[in-house]
Amino acid sequence: MKLPPSYPLADVQCTGCVFRAQVKTASSRPKKAIRGAGWDIIEKVLKAGYQAPPLIAHFVWNEAGVEHHQVVFYPFVPKRCLSKYQLKPTARRANYKMFNYVDLDTIPSMVLHEN
């Protein structure tokens, strides 16, 4: 089921168990780096000794007028795949600390759906 907006670190959860995951959509072909979210909460989770939540990445792109989709599941996202950065002072959320998922091509994954 979908979790409420702005729920920390997870977008969906299983109604029958404790599984939660973060879902990200990228308007591109599958790639090794995608935008993450706010850094502060993930930093606290990692410092407490917990793992980053699993990631479900939905890639959407157009090729020759045909829309393509690929949904990829990354069950274990190590800390080395989280790259911290800070928004510019002129951004809408000036100086906000965020992270990107990087090197996704180096970690275990499985394609859940594609067309």
N, C-alpha and C positions, 0 to 999 in steps of 0.2 A: 504494500500500500504506500501511497505517497505521504510523506511527512509534511507538517505545516511549513509555510515559507519561513526562511531564516533559521530553520532548525540547525543547530551546530553539527557540522561534519557529516551529516547524512541526509539524503534526499528521499530514500525509500527504505522500507523494512518489510520483512516477512511477517505475516499475521500469525504464523504457526510456530515461530522460533525467535531467537534474538538476533538474527542476521540483519545487518544494516549496510548500506552502500551509498557512496556518493555517485551521482550521475552528472556527466558533463557532455555537452553537445558541441562539436566543432564543425564549422561549415567548411570542410575540406576533405580531401582524400585521407585515409588513415595515415597518421604521422607519429613521430616519436615524441613530440612535445605538444601539450595543450594547456590552456589556462586552468589554473586551480581555483583558489578561493582566498579568504583572509588568513594571514599567517598566524595571528595571535592564538587562536583556538587550537590549531594543529600543533603549534609549538608547545602548548601546555599539555596536550595529550601525549606527545612524544617524550617530554621531560618526565611525565608520570610513569613512563615505561610501557605505555600501550602502543600498539601498531597503528599506522595510518589505516583508515577504513578502506575496504575494497573499492575499486573504481569500475564503473560501467561507463564506457565512452561510446557515444553515438556520433558517428561521422556521417555527414550528409554533404553530397557534392553533385554538381551537374556536369555531365559529359555528353556532348553532342545533343543537347536538349533533353537528355534522359536523367531523371533524378535517381541517384544511387544512395543506398544506406548500408552502413555496416555498424553493428553493435558488438563491441569487444569488452570482455570481462577480464579485469586484472585482479586476481584474488589477493595478492600480497604486493603492497607498494612499499618498498624500503625507503628509509629516510634519504638515501642518496639520490632518489628520484624526485625529491621535492626541492625546488630551487627558489629561494626567497628573493623577492625584489620589492622595491618601494615605488609607489606612484609619484609622479612629478608634483612639485608644489602648485602647478597650474591646473592639475587634474581636478575633476569634480569632487573626488574624495582625496584632497591634497595630502600627500605624504603617507597614504594608507599602505600598510605592509601586506603584501600578498605573496602567493607562491604559484609556480607553474609545475606541472608534472613533466618531467624530462626523462629521456632515455627509456621510454616505454618499450622500445624494441628490444631491450636487454632483459626484460623480466617475463615470467610465465604469463600467458594470456590464452584466452579461447574466444573464438568468434561465436556469438550467440545467435546472430541473424545477419544475413546480407541479401541484397537483391541488386 
